Amino acid sequence: MPRNSTKPKLKLKTHRGARKRFKITANGKIKRMHSGKRHLMGTKAPGRMRKLKKLTLVNPADVAAVRQMLPYG
């Protein structure tokens, strides 16, 4: 049965794991946390740990997949 004004499109669900891991900036870019901060921190240099603390942008190759998981971001 085709869709019309009496039968609107269904709402899309947000991927709950992606919602917790990614943030969308005001300009539409997607930010993420670095990995590698959970254990074995004693062997990592302090400068490396400071860099891992900060957010970074999602790789352009992965942006389309993340946007699909966050339809209303």
Biopython code that builds the backbone (N, CA, C, O; Angstrom):
import numpy as np
from Bio.PDB.StructureBuilder import StructureBuilder

atoms = [
    (1, "MET", "N", (0.852, -1.187, 0.000)),
    (1, "MET", "CA", (0.000, 0.000, 0.000)),
    (1, "MET", "C", (0.894, 1.247, 0.000)),
    (1, "MET", "O", (1.740, 1.397, 0.881)),
    (2, "PRO", "N", (0.715, 2.135, -0.974)),
    (2, "PRO", "CA", (1.581, 3.328, -1.026)),
    (2, "PRO", "C", (1.280, 4.304, 0.107)),
    (2, "PRO", "O", (0.166, 4.360, 0.627)),
    (3, "ARG", "N", (2.294, 5.061, 0.469)),
    (3, "ARG", "CA", (2.135, 6.052, 1.534)),
    (3, "ARG", "C", (1.477, 7.310, 0.983)),
    (3, "ARG", "O", (1.701, 7.691, -0.167)),
    (4, "ASN", "N", (0.671, 7.943, 1.810)),
    (4, "ASN", "CA", (0.062, 9.219, 1.439)),
    (4, "ASN", "C", (-0.082, 10.065, 2.704)),
    (4, "ASN", "O", (0.491, 9.735, 3.742)),
    (5, "SER", "N", (-0.831, 11.136, 2.620)),
    (5, "SER", "CA", (-0.939, 12.029, 3.775)),
    (5, "SER", "C", (-1.665, 11.377, 4.951)),
    (5, "SER", "O", (-1.484, 11.799, 6.093)),
    (6, "THR", "N", (-2.474, 10.368, 4.692)),
    (6, "THR", "CA", (-3.173, 9.714, 5.793)),
    (6, "THR", "C", (-2.297, 8.661, 6.469)),
    (6, "THR", "O", (-2.571, 8.259, 7.599)),
    (7, "LYS", "N", (-1.244, 8.213, 5.780)),
    (7, "LYS", "CA", (-0.329, 7.225, 6.359)),
    (7, "LYS", "C", (1.099, 7.770, 6.254)),
    (7, "LYS", "O", (1.804, 7.475, 5.290)),
    (8, "PRO", "N", (1.529, 8.569, 7.248)),
    (8, "PRO", "CA", (2.860, 9.177, 7.172)),
    (8, "PRO", "C", (3.969, 8.154, 7.370)),
    (8, "PRO", "O", (3.731, 7.032, 7.816)),
    (9, "LYS", "N", (5.191, 8.568, 7.029)),
    (9, "LYS", "CA", (6.356, 7.703, 7.205)),
    (9, "LYS", "C", (6.595, 7.430, 8.690)),
    (9, "LYS", "O", (6.279, 8.254, 9.548)),
    (10, "LEU", "N", (7.150, 6.277, 8.965)),
    (10, "LEU", "CA", (7.480, 5.919, 10.337)),
    (10, "LEU", "C", (8.700, 6.711, 10.800)),
    (10, "LEU", "O", (9.550, 7.092, 9.995)),
    (11, "LYS", "N", (8.773, 6.950, 12.086)),
    (11, "LYS", "CA", (9.948, 7.610, 12.648)),
    (11, "LYS", "C", (11.098, 6.614, 12.696)),
    (11, "LYS", "O", (10.890, 5.418, 12.904)),
    (12, "LEU", "N", (12.312, 7.118, 12.501)),
    (12, "LEU", "CA", (13.491, 6.266, 12.568)),
    (12, "LEU", "C", (13.995, 6.202, 14.000)),
    (12, "LEU", "O", (13.883, 7.170, 14.753)),
    (13, "LYS", "N", (14.549, 5.059, 14.371)),
    (13, "LYS", "CA", (15.097, 4.913, 15.716)),
    (13, "LYS", "C", (16.577, 5.261, 15.701)),
    (13, "LYS", "O", (17.301, 4.932, 14.762)),
    (14, "THR", "N", (17.006, 5.928, 16.752)),
    (14, "THR", "CA", (18.410, 6.251, 16.931)),
    (14, "THR", "C", (19.130, 5.029, 17.483)),
    (14, "THR", "O", (18.617, 4.349, 18.371)),
    (15, "HIS", "N", (20.316, 4.751, 16.958)),
    (15, "HIS", "CA", (21.138, 3.659, 17.482)),
    (15, "HIS", "C", (21.652, 4.082, 18.853)),
    (15, "HIS", "O", (22.396, 5.057, 18.965)),
    (16, "ARG", "N", (21.258, 3.353, 19.898)),
    (16, "ARG", "CA", (21.536, 3.805, 21.260)),
    (16, "ARG", "C", (23.028, 3.781, 21.593)),
    (16, "ARG", "O", (23.504, 4.615, 22.363)),
    (17, "GLY", "N", (23.760, 2.842, 21.025)),
    (17, "GLY", "CA", (25.196, 2.810, 21.253)),
    (17, "GLY", "C", (25.888, 3.995, 20.604)),
    (17, "GLY", "O", (26.818, 4.566, 21.174)),
    (18, "ALA", "N", (25.435, 4.369, 19.409)),
    (18, "ALA", "CA", (26.023, 5.512, 18.703)),
    (18, "ALA", "C", (25.676, 6.816, 19.411)),
    (18, "ALA", "O", (26.483, 7.745, 19.433)),
    (19, "ARG", "N", (24.496, 6.887, 19.981)),
    (19, "ARG", "CA", (24.080, 8.107, 20.678)),
    (19, "ARG", "C", (25.006, 8.403, 21.851)),
    (19, "ARG", "O", (25.282, 9.564, 22.155)),
    (20, "LYS", "N", (25.486, 7.339, 22.513)),
    (20, "LYS", "CA", (26.358, 7.517, 23.665)),
    (20, "LYS", "C", (27.793, 7.833, 23.258)),
    (20, "LYS", "O", (28.533, 8.428, 24.041)),
    (21, "ARG", "N", (28.198, 7.450, 22.055)),
    (21, "ARG", "CA", (29.595, 7.550, 21.663)),
    (21, "ARG", "C", (29.929, 8.746, 20.792)),
    (21, "ARG", "O", (31.091, 9.146, 20.731)),
    (22, "PHE", "N", (28.956, 9.328, 20.122)),
    (22, "PHE", "CA", (29.217, 10.413, 19.173)),
    (22, "PHE", "C", (28.423, 11.655, 19.532)),
    (22, "PHE", "O", (27.309, 11.572, 20.048)),
    (23, "LYS", "N", (29.018, 12.815, 19.247)),
    (23, "LYS", "CA", (28.346, 14.099, 19.419)),
    (23, "LYS", "C", (28.419, 14.844, 18.094)),
    (23, "LYS", "O", (29.439, 14.794, 17.406)),
    (24, "ILE", "N", (27.344, 15.531, 17.735)),
    (24, "ILE", "CA", (27.325, 16.310, 16.502)),
    (24, "ILE", "C", (27.504, 17.773, 16.868)),
    (24, "ILE", "O", (26.781, 18.302, 17.713)),
    (25, "THR", "N", (28.472, 18.428, 16.230)),
    (25, "THR", "CA", (28.771, 19.823, 16.525)),
    (25, "THR", "C", (27.743, 20.726, 15.846)),
    (25, "THR", "O", (26.910, 20.257, 15.070)),
    (26, "ALA", "N", (27.807, 22.018, 16.142)),
    (26, "ALA", "CA", (26.874, 22.980, 15.552)),
    (26, "ALA", "C", (27.058, 23.075, 14.043)),
    (26, "ALA", "O", (26.114, 23.392, 13.320)),
    (27, "ASN", "N", (28.272, 22.802, 13.564)),
    (27, "ASN", "CA", (28.532, 22.856, 12.120)),
    (27, "ASN", "C", (28.242, 21.535, 11.425)),
    (27, "ASN", "O", (28.427, 21.426, 10.213)),
    (28, "GLY", "N", (27.790, 20.532, 12.167)),
    (28, "GLY", "CA", (27.414, 19.263, 11.566)),
    (28, "GLY", "C", (28.519, 18.224, 11.545)),
    (28, "GLY", "O", (28.326, 17.139, 10.996)),
    (29, "LYS", "N", (29.685, 18.527, 12.132)),
    (29, "LYS", "CA", (30.749, 17.546, 12.196)),
    (29, "LYS", "C", (30.464, 16.577, 13.345)),
    (29, "LYS", "O", (29.730, 16.904, 14.277)),
    (30, "ILE", "N", (31.049, 15.386, 13.265)),
    (30, "ILE", "CA", (30.808, 14.367, 14.281)),
    (30, "ILE", "C", (32.096, 14.159, 15.072)),
    (30, "ILE", "O", (33.159, 13.908, 14.502)),
    (31, "LYS", "N", (31.980, 14.269, 16.396)),
    (31, "LYS", "CA", (33.134, 14.098, 17.268)),
    (31, "LYS", "C", (33.025, 12.780, 18.015)),
    (31, "LYS", "O", (31.934, 12.262, 18.251)),
    (32, "ARG", "N", (34.191, 12.252, 18.380)),
    (32, "ARG", "CA", (34.261, 10.988, 19.106)),
    (32, "ARG", "C", (35.410, 11.050, 20.094)),
    (32, "ARG", "O", (36.276, 11.921, 20.006)),
    (33, "MET", "N", (35.408, 10.103, 21.050)),
    (33, "MET", "CA", (36.497, 9.983, 22.008)),
    (33, "MET", "C", (37.592, 9.097, 21.412)),
    (33, "MET", "O", (37.341, 8.303, 20.506)),
    (34, "HIS", "N", (38.817, 9.250, 21.939)),
    (34, "HIS", "CA", (39.904, 8.369, 21.559)),
    (34, "HIS", "C", (39.773, 7.047, 22.316)),
    (34, "HIS", "O", (39.162, 6.987, 23.383)),
    (35, "SER", "N", (40.349, 6.006, 21.757)),
    (35, "SER", "CA", (40.398, 4.724, 22.453)),
    (35, "SER", "C", (41.752, 4.569, 23.134)),
    (35, "SER", "O", (42.654, 5.377, 22.911)),
    (36, "GLY", "N", (41.900, 3.557, 23.948)),
    (36, "GLY", "CA", (43.177, 3.251, 24.563)),
    (36, "GLY", "C", (43.405, 3.907, 25.914)),
    (36, "GLY", "O", (44.551, 4.152, 26.292)),
    (37, "LYS", "N", (42.326, 4.199, 26.656)),
    (37, "LYS", "CA", (42.490, 4.855, 27.960)),
    (37, "LYS", "C", (41.957, 4.000, 29.107)),
    (37, "LYS", "O", (41.811, 4.511, 30.217)),
    (38, "ARG", "N", (41.665, 2.734, 28.885)),
    (38, "ARG", "CA", (41.000, 1.921, 29.902)),
    (38, "ARG", "C", (41.969, 1.192, 30.821)),
    (38, "ARG", "O", (41.718, 1.090, 32.022)),
    (39, "HIS", "N", (43.058, 0.690, 30.285)),
    (39, "HIS", "CA", (44.007, -0.049, 31.124)),
    (39, "HIS", "C", (45.396, 0.068, 30.519)),
    (39, "HIS", "O", (45.551, 0.564, 29.403)),
    (40, "LEU", "N", (46.404, -0.384, 31.248)),
    (40, "LEU", "CA", (47.814, -0.295, 30.838)),
    (40, "LEU", "C", (48.250, 1.150, 30.634)),
    (40, "LEU", "O", (49.016, 1.444, 29.716)),
    (41, "MET", "N", (47.768, 2.056, 31.487)),
    (41, "MET", "CA", (48.129, 3.460, 31.350)),
    (41, "MET", "C", (49.549, 3.749, 31.821)),
    (41, "MET", "O", (50.139, 4.759, 31.436)),
    (42, "GLY", "N", (50.108, 2.855, 32.663)),
    (42, "GLY", "CA", (51.451, 3.095, 33.188)),
    (42, "GLY", "C", (52.527, 3.100, 32.125)),
    (42, "GLY", "O", (53.569, 3.734, 32.293)),
    (43, "THR", "N", (52.282, 2.391, 31.023)),
    (43, "THR", "CA", (53.284, 2.317, 29.962)),
    (43, "THR", "C", (53.145, 3.457, 28.949)),
    (43, "THR", "O", (54.009, 3.629, 28.089)),
    (44, "LYS", "N", (52.079, 4.224, 29.042)),
    (44, "LYS", "CA", (51.838, 5.302, 28.081)),
    (44, "LYS", "C", (52.382, 6.618, 28.628)),
    (44, "LYS", "O", (52.250, 6.912, 29.816)),
    (45, "ALA", "N", (52.983, 7.389, 27.760)),
    (45, "ALA", "CA", (53.589, 8.665, 28.158)),
    (45, "ALA", "C", (52.509, 9.659, 28.563)),
    (45, "ALA", "O", (51.400, 9.607, 28.033)),
    (46, "PRO", "N", (52.812, 10.566, 29.495)),
    (46, "PRO", "CA", (51.824, 11.561, 29.911)),
    (46, "PRO", "C", (51.319, 12.432, 28.761)),
    (46, "PRO", "O", (50.142, 12.790, 28.716)),
    (47, "GLY", "N", (52.203, 12.764, 27.845)),
    (47, "GLY", "CA", (51.768, 13.560, 26.691)),
    (47, "GLY", "C", (50.783, 12.810, 25.822)),
    (47, "GLY", "O", (49.828, 13.384, 25.299)),
    (48, "ARG", "N", (51.029, 11.520, 25.675)),
    (48, "ARG", "CA", (50.112, 10.675, 24.907)),
    (48, "ARG", "C", (48.749, 10.612, 25.586)),
    (48, "ARG", "O", (47.714, 10.674, 24.923)),
    (49, "MET", "N", (48.756, 10.490, 26.910)),
    (49, "MET", "CA", (47.495, 10.419, 27.648)),
    (49, "MET", "C", (46.717, 11.732, 27.549)),
    (49, "MET", "O", (45.489, 11.718, 27.468)),
    (50, "ARG", "N", (47.421, 12.858, 27.555)),
    (50, "ARG", "CA", (46.738, 14.161, 27.409)),
    (50, "ARG", "C", (46.073, 14.261, 26.044)),
    (50, "ARG", "O", (44.970, 14.796, 25.929)),
    (51, "LYS", "N", (46.728, 13.757, 25.021)),
    (51, "LYS", "CA", (46.146, 13.796, 23.673)),
    (51, "LYS", "C", (44.942, 12.866, 23.566)),
    (51, "LYS", "O", (43.975, 13.176, 22.869)),
    (52, "LEU", "N", (45.000, 11.722, 24.258)),
    (52, "LEU", "CA", (43.880, 10.778, 24.213)),
    (52, "LEU", "C", (42.658, 11.304, 24.947)),
    (52, "LEU", "O", (41.541, 10.864, 24.675)),
    (53, "LYS", "N", (42.851, 12.241, 25.875)),
    (53, "LYS", "CA", (41.719, 12.809, 26.624)),
    (53, "LYS", "C", (40.776, 13.604, 25.735)),
    (53, "LYS", "O", (39.566, 13.622, 25.961)),
    (54, "LYS", "N", (41.337, 14.265, 24.716)),
    (54, "LYS", "CA", (40.568, 15.210, 23.911)),
    (54, "LYS", "C", (39.704, 14.497, 22.870)),
    (54, "LYS", "O", (40.001, 13.375, 22.459)),
    (55, "LEU", "N", (38.647, 15.160, 22.460)),
    (55, "LEU", "CA", (37.788, 14.634, 21.407)),
    (55, "LEU", "C", (38.460, 14.817, 20.054)),
    (55, "LEU", "O", (39.308, 15.693, 19.887)),
    (56, "THR", "N", (38.082, 13.994, 19.098)),
    (56, "THR", "CA", (38.590, 14.113, 17.740)),
    (56, "THR", "C", (37.437, 13.900, 16.767)),
    (56, "THR", "O", (36.376, 13.415, 17.158)),
    (57, "LEU", "N", (37.640, 14.260, 15.511)),
    (57, "LEU", "CA", (36.599, 14.110, 14.501)),
    (57, "LEU", "C", (36.579, 12.681, 13.962)),
    (57, "LEU", "O", (37.606, 12.005, 13.913)),
    (58, "VAL", "N", (35.404, 12.243, 13.564)),
    (58, "VAL", "CA", (35.249, 10.933, 12.945)),
    (58, "VAL", "C", (35.855, 10.988, 11.546)),
    (58, "VAL", "O", (35.732, 11.999, 10.855)),
    (59, "ASN", "N", (36.501, 9.916, 11.133)),
    (59, "ASN", "CA", (37.109, 9.836, 9.812)),
    (59, "ASN", "C", (36.039, 10.025, 8.733)),
    (59, "ASN", "O", (34.933, 9.499, 8.859)),
    (60, "PRO", "N", (36.362, 10.776, 7.670)),
    (60, "PRO", "CA", (35.363, 11.003, 6.606)),
    (60, "PRO", "C", (34.790, 9.721, 6.006)),
    (60, "PRO", "O", (33.651, 9.718, 5.539)),
    (61, "ALA", "N", (35.557, 8.636, 6.011)),
    (61, "ALA", "CA", (35.063, 7.369, 5.472)),
    (61, "ALA", "C", (33.950, 6.783, 6.332)),
    (61, "ALA", "O", (33.141, 5.997, 5.840)),
    (62, "ASP", "N", (33.898, 7.155, 7.612)),
    (62, "ASP", "CA", (32.908, 6.590, 8.530)),
    (62, "ASP", "C", (31.734, 7.519, 8.806)),
    (62, "ASP", "O", (30.780, 7.122, 9.474)),
    (63, "VAL", "N", (31.788, 8.746, 8.304)),
    (63, "VAL", "CA", (30.756, 9.737, 8.629)),
    (63, "VAL", "C", (29.375, 9.285, 8.159)),
    (63, "VAL", "O", (28.396, 9.446, 8.887)),
    (64, "ALA", "N", (29.283, 8.724, 6.958)),
    (64, "ALA", "CA", (27.973, 8.315, 6.423)),
    (64, "ALA", "C", (27.336, 7.242, 7.300)),
    (64, "ALA", "O", (26.129, 7.278, 7.540)),
    (65, "ALA", "N", (28.128, 6.292, 7.779)),
    (65, "ALA", "CA", (27.589, 5.222, 8.622)),
    (65, "ALA", "C", (27.107, 5.774, 9.958)),
    (65, "ALA", "O", (26.070, 5.349, 10.470)),
    (66, "VAL", "N", (27.855, 6.718, 10.524)),
    (66, "VAL", "CA", (27.455, 7.293, 11.815)),
    (66, "VAL", "C", (26.201, 8.127, 11.636)),
    (66, "VAL", "O", (25.305, 8.078, 12.479)),
    (67, "ARG", "N", (26.119, 8.889, 10.558)),
    (67, "ARG", "CA", (24.917, 9.711, 10.318)),
    (67, "ARG", "C", (23.671, 8.845, 10.164)),
    (67, "ARG", "O", (22.581, 9.248, 10.572)),
    (68, "GLN", "N", (23.823, 7.672, 9.585)),
    (68, "GLN", "CA", (22.687, 6.771, 9.429)),
    (68, "GLN", "C", (22.216, 6.266, 10.791)),
    (68, "GLN", "O", (21.023, 6.034, 10.990)),
    (69, "MET", "N", (23.150, 6.096, 11.728)),
    (69, "MET", "CA", (22.767, 5.635, 13.058)),
    (69, "MET", "C", (22.165, 6.760, 13.904)),
    (69, "MET", "O", (21.459, 6.496, 14.877)),
    (70, "LEU", "N", (22.447, 8.022, 13.533)),
    (70, "LEU", "CA", (21.929, 9.192, 14.255)),
    (70, "LEU", "C", (21.056, 10.014, 13.299)),
    (70, "LEU", "O", (21.477, 11.085, 12.862)),
    (71, "PRO", "N", (19.862, 9.541, 12.968)),
    (71, "PRO", "CA", (19.068, 10.212, 11.932)),
    (71, "PRO", "C", (18.597, 11.608, 12.306)),
    (71, "PRO", "O", (18.367, 12.432, 11.421)),
    (72, "TYR", "N", (18.447, 11.894, 13.594)),
    (72, "TYR", "CA", (17.936, 13.212, 13.981)),
    (72, "TYR", "C", (18.989, 14.054, 14.659)),
    (72, "TYR", "O", (18.661, 14.939, 15.450)),
    (73, "GLY", "N", (20.259, 13.793, 14.361)),
    (73, "GLY", "CA", (21.351, 14.542, 14.976)),
    (73, "GLY", "C", (21.556, 15.792, 14.301)),
    (73, "GLY", "O", (22.439, 16.561, 14.682)),
]
sb = StructureBuilder()
sb.init_structure("model")
sb.init_model(0)
sb.init_chain("A")
sb.init_seg("    ")
for serial, (resi, resn, name, xyz) in enumerate(atoms, 1):
    if name == "N":
        sb.init_residue(resn, " ", resi, " ")
    sb.init_atom(name, np.array(xyz, "f"), 0.0, 1.0, " ", f" {name:<3s}", serial, name[0])
structure = sb.get_structure()
